[in-house]
């Protein structure tokens, strides 16, 4: 009869093996169930054994476009060769209705129609009014001026409203003028009857007029002491420069009455009066003038045309 202890051990081993196989079968069954119910797309994938190194795409380097070099603007007038014998005509004006009061006319006067006709004629003949900078360069012998050059000077005494009409006519025909200002009579603000500093400032900024001095009180300079003459001129110069915000260089004698010109040239670049000529001469700071006015109801167009034509002939 078999040993009871051996039987018992065999039964235990046998039972253990059966239990193990039973457990293994159950686990396999459970795994099959899980796989059969897995969602599409959720099938696990094998991970790579080595993670590839991610390389960043280099950002494009911004290349700065070089800024264009500013082109120097050359004034063609400054390229004109200097001619020490050159002279240009100077026309003296006031307001377009100078010497006219209602129906009364003084022996020497002007009308807006005549003033515009003069400008129109010069425009048609291709005349040119130099800028302040060009006049100063010409005075210093740095360059010449266009042969058909003309200086228009406007003396402003009693600041009547139609001075502005004169400025507008200058603009219409593409001219400028040197505006000689008598400071004692000019109000701060324009009104229905008068122009003011605000009017002058507008046309200075536009380049229509070049600000200049006509003195303070309009005296005869030949009758003043040098000290009084300098005070009248320099007081006006100071006021004008304060009002327009820049330096001025030109002075016109009241009544074209010359006095103390040597002393005044220490403070001004050019002096305007008669000086025995109708012209400005190259390199000469003493400038003459021509009066293009109606006299006793008659304007001498022939004389005016002859002056213009003489300048035109010299330029040919």
Secondary structure, 3 states (H helix, E strand, C coil): CCCHHHHHHHHHHHHHHHHHHHHHHHHHHHHHHHHHCCCCCCCCCCCCCCCCCCCCCCCCCCCCCCCCCCCCCCCHHHHCCCCCCCEEEEEEECCCCCCEECCEECCEECCHHHHHHHHHHHHHCCCECCCHHHHHHHHCCCCCCCCCEEEEEEEECCCECCHHHHHHHHHHCCCCEEEEECHHHCECCCCCCECEHHHHHHHHHCCCEEEEECCCCCCCHHHCCHHHHHHHHHHHHHHHHHHHCCCCCEEECHHHCCCCHHHHCCCCCEEECCCCCCEEECCCCEECCEECCEECCECCHHHHHHHHHHHHHHHC
